[in-house]
């Protein structure tokens, strides 16, 4: 009998571990190489406040949240058919981890945290024959048969029949996801779109007076628009600007704007005329009166005052309340971002996520040029691309 196919998985995050699992189940001999002392570090960080594994959104809504580069129009629909949210929940259950869905569709393990799930997963991978080589930082690759993977610190080079690269983006560098692979792939002729902050806060030029009133005061039930995209939810004003899921969803649109800004409707359930009628007897101290008559939070009043005040009429205040323009300065640094936009260009990959210029080398996870909002979509994308790359590498 011929020897099993030898596969190297570079990177021990969720995409890499899933690729290793799929390849091992297909009969391959798999080694996971990890730069840090242990695998799954970003997985653990993601689970600190509750591990959001996936989302219960309907398939078309699910597919629509993924964007980035020149991604083939059919890719995410096909990739999620291979491993969708239901499959991810069944995968967790096979590890003895039950899941539940929140009212917003986010899916979490009942135990909430990532560590117990990760321990069971690694145990199952080891029992399935997956070998782990930690403290191995990837430094290069020599094409050929076999493919030779190189490591820093004089670690011995290793030959493999196929390689899956799952090195993450550039966010949370302390976990090993530091984008150091970009230059290596570029030296091999692979086009990489610049890594940028995604799912991150944006800076706002608050005045000291505004900052004192808005910092840490969540604003609920808003409609927020950037260009033609409108999202519904809440914002969290912070010392440097604005945070929260809502601003994360607008990130791609904001980065494409020459002068990024958001337009906030603080009272989406009311028209301008209705707001004016609620203030019909007011002749002065308009902003002060909004707190009782419109139930407008002080943080909203502070924003309106800085960017649209002073107000000499109810009508002017009502219009601003329905369309409060907030200029944004810049996204927060990549090291603070939850995830990364940019990465290996889709033109470099075939339908199985193999690099066309490097036969036998596959990519998975966040290092490819895609992005998605938080809410379970990020991890689902990593698991789905890991599934595809692992299966293709093995076969």
Number of C-alpha atoms within 10 A of each C-alpha: 3 4 8 14 18 20 28 27 31 25 28 30 29 26 35 34 28 28 37 35 25 23 28 24 18 17 16 24 22 30 20 23 24 24 21 18 10 15 26 24 22 19 19 20 17 18 18 12 11 17 25 24 26 27 26 20 15 10 13 10 10 20 21 11 15 17 17 18 17 11 17 12 10 10 13 21 16 15 20 21 13 13 19 21 25 12 15 19 21 14 15 18 13 11 17 12 18 16 19 14 16 10 8 10 15 19 23 24 22 13 15 21 19 23 18 14 19 19 13 15 20 17 13 14 21 13 10 16 17 23 16 19 18 16 17 22 21 23 17 18 20 14 15 13 12 14 21 18 19 19 18 14 11 8 13 11 15 13 19 20 20 25 29 27 26 29 29 32 29 29 26 22 16 12 19 24 24 17 20 17 20 21 14 15 16 12 10 14 12 20 16 20 18 14 21 20 24 28 28 25 27 24 19 20 15 21 11 9 10 20 20 14 16 24 17 16 15 17 18 14 14 19 20 25 22 20 14 6 12 15 16 17 14 18 21 21 26 21 18 15 21 24 22 19 20 24 25 21 21 21 24 20 15 22 16 10 11 7 11 19 20 20 19 24 21 25 20 16 12 14 13 19 11 12 22 20 13 13 17 10 8 14 11 12 12 17 21 12 15 22 14 10 11 17 10 18 17 18 21 22 21 21 22 23 16 15 14 17 15 13 17 12 14 23 16 15 25 25 17 22 25 22 21 22 20 19 15 17 14 15 23 20 14 22 18 17 20 20 25 28 28 22 27 26 21 21 15 17 20 12 15 18 22 24 20 14 13 19 14 22 25 25 30 32 30 30 28 31 23 22 24 28 23 22 19 21 24 24 24 26 28 24 29 28 29 33 27 27 31 35 21 22 30 25 11
